[in-house]
Amino acid sequence: MKLNSLKANLKASKRKKRVGRGLGSGHGVTAGRGTKGQKARSGRGKGPSYEGGQTPLQRRLPRYPGFKNPFKKEIIPVNLEKLNIFEDGTVVDAKLLTKKGLVKKKNKLIKILAKGELKKKLTVKAYAFSKKAQEKIEALGGKVEVVK
């Protein structure tokens, strides 16, 4: 095989279609666009979101202000007065609170609030405590443990 015997691939040397260059070219007059209408005009096409004059989908949908925080921590409040159902010396944690029905959702963060009076000496383990709740628990001789 020699360089002078090589032939080009027929599809590789195909000429570009030249439209709008007269009747003899076969692509003159309307240049392959048909007769009249929006698609026959110069600068044609309205883009993918155009719906023929109908209000486009992105304008029909409502806009919601703000954003949804993916790192938000859902903290469930539990009042001190509800802890009176436990006996003296009990270690109260998230599992026990869910078991007794004080907290509906499992594996959520719990914060103890100071509403009501506590009458028992308890060791309470929770994600957070209000200052007053912590003072009330410790005043009765109980312990407060912050669990992260």
C-alpha positions as CSV (number, residue, x, y, z in Angstrom):
1,M,0.0,0.0,0.0
2,K,1.3,3.4,-1.0
3,L,0.3,6.9,-0.1
4,N,-0.7,7.7,-3.6
5,S,-3.1,4.7,-3.7
6,L,-5.1,5.8,-0.6
7,K,-8.6,7.1,-1.2
8,A,-10.7,9.3,1.1
9,N,-13.8,8.0,2.7
10,L,-16.8,9.1,0.7
11,K,-18.7,10.4,3.7
12,A,-15.7,12.3,5.0
13,S,-15.5,14.6,2.0
14,K,-19.2,15.4,1.8
15,R,-19.9,19.1,1.1
16,K,-21.8,21.3,3.4
17,K,-25.4,22.1,2.3
18,R,-25.5,25.7,1.1
19,V,-29.0,27.0,1.5
20,G,-30.5,30.1,0.1
21,R,-28.2,30.4,-2.9
22,G,-30.6,30.4,-5.8
23,L,-33.1,28.0,-7.5
24,G,-30.4,25.9,-9.2
25,S,-28.9,24.7,-6.0
26,G,-32.1,22.9,-5.0
27,H,-32.2,24.8,-1.7
28,G,-33.1,28.2,-2.9
29,V,-36.1,30.5,-2.2
30,T,-37.3,29.2,1.2
31,A,-33.9,27.5,2.0
32,G,-35.5,24.3,3.3
33,R,-37.6,26.1,5.9
34,G,-41.0,25.7,4.2
35,T,-43.4,28.6,3.5
36,K,-44.2,31.2,6.1
37,G,-44.8,30.7,9.8
38,Q,-42.7,31.2,12.9
39,K,-40.2,28.5,12.0
40,A,-39.6,30.1,8.6
41,R,-38.5,33.4,10.0
42,S,-35.0,34.5,10.8
43,G,-33.9,34.2,14.5
44,R,-36.5,31.5,14.8
45,G,-37.3,29.3,17.8
46,K,-38.5,30.3,21.2
47,G,-36.4,28.0,23.5
48,P,-37.4,24.9,25.3
49,S,-39.6,26.6,27.9
50,Y,-41.9,28.2,25.3
51,E,-45.4,26.7,25.3
52,G,-47.1,28.5,22.4
53,G,-48.2,31.6,24.3
54,Q,-49.6,29.5,27.2
55,T,-48.2,30.6,30.6
56,P,-45.1,28.5,31.0
57,L,-44.7,25.9,33.7
58,Q,-42.1,27.8,35.6
59,R,-44.5,30.8,35.9
60,R,-47.5,28.7,36.9
61,L,-45.8,27.1,39.9
62,P,-45.8,29.0,43.2
63,R,-42.6,30.5,44.6
64,Y,-41.9,29.7,48.2
65,P,-39.9,32.2,50.2
66,G,-36.8,31.1,52.0
67,F,-35.3,27.6,51.9
68,K,-35.4,24.3,53.7
69,N,-32.4,23.8,55.9
70,P,-31.0,20.3,55.5
71,F,-29.0,20.6,58.7
72,K,-31.9,21.6,60.9
73,K,-32.1,19.7,64.3
74,E,-35.6,18.8,65.4
75,I,-35.7,19.2,69.1
76,I,-38.7,17.8,71.0
77,P,-39.6,19.7,74.3
78,V,-40.5,17.7,77.4
79,N,-41.8,19.5,80.5
80,L,-40.5,18.7,84.0
81,E,-44.0,18.0,85.4
82,K,-44.3,15.0,83.0
83,L,-41.2,13.3,84.6
84,N,-43.1,12.7,87.8
85,I,-44.4,9.4,86.4
86,F,-40.9,7.9,87.1
87,E,-39.8,6.6,90.5
88,D,-37.0,8.0,92.6
89,G,-33.5,7.2,91.4
90,T,-34.6,6.4,87.8
91,V,-32.2,7.2,85.0
92,V,-34.4,9.0,82.4
93,D,-33.1,9.0,78.8
94,A,-34.6,9.2,75.3
95,K,-35.4,5.5,75.1
96,L,-37.3,5.5,78.3
97,L,-39.3,8.6,77.4
98,T,-40.3,7.1,74.0
99,K,-41.2,3.8,75.8
100,K,-43.5,5.6,78.2
101,G,-45.1,7.6,75.4
102,L,-43.8,11.1,76.4
103,V,-42.0,11.4,73.1
104,K,-43.7,10.2,70.0
105,K,-40.8,10.2,67.5
106,K,-37.8,7.9,68.0
107,N,-34.1,9.1,67.7
108,K,-35.0,12.8,68.0
109,L,-33.2,15.3,70.2
110,I,-34.9,16.1,73.5
111,K,-34.9,19.3,75.5
112,I,-36.1,19.4,79.1
113,L,-38.1,22.5,80.0
114,A,-39.0,23.9,83.5
115,K,-42.8,24.0,83.3
116,G,-44.4,22.5,86.3
117,E,-42.8,21.1,89.5
118,L,-40.6,18.0,89.8
119,K,-41.2,15.9,93.0
120,K,-38.7,13.0,92.4
121,K,-35.0,12.7,92.5
122,L,-34.0,11.6,89.0
123,T,-30.9,11.4,86.7
124,V,-32.0,12.9,83.5
125,K,-30.0,12.4,80.2
126,A,-31.1,14.7,77.3
127,Y,-29.7,16.8,74.4
128,A,-30.4,20.1,76.2
129,F,-31.9,21.6,79.4
130,S,-33.3,25.0,80.1
131,K,-31.4,26.8,83.0
132,K,-34.4,26.7,85.3
133,A,-35.1,23.0,84.6
134,Q,-31.5,22.2,85.4
135,E,-31.7,24.1,88.7
136,K,-34.9,22.4,89.7
137,I,-33.5,18.9,89.0
138,E,-30.3,19.6,90.9
139,A,-32.2,21.2,93.8
140,L,-33.9,17.9,94.5
141,G,-30.6,16.1,94.5
142,G,-30.9,14.7,90.9
143,K,-28.3,14.8,88.2
144,V,-28.3,16.4,84.7
145,E,-26.3,14.8,81.9
146,V,-26.1,16.4,78.4
147,V,-26.0,13.8,75.7
148,K,-24.9,14.8,72.2
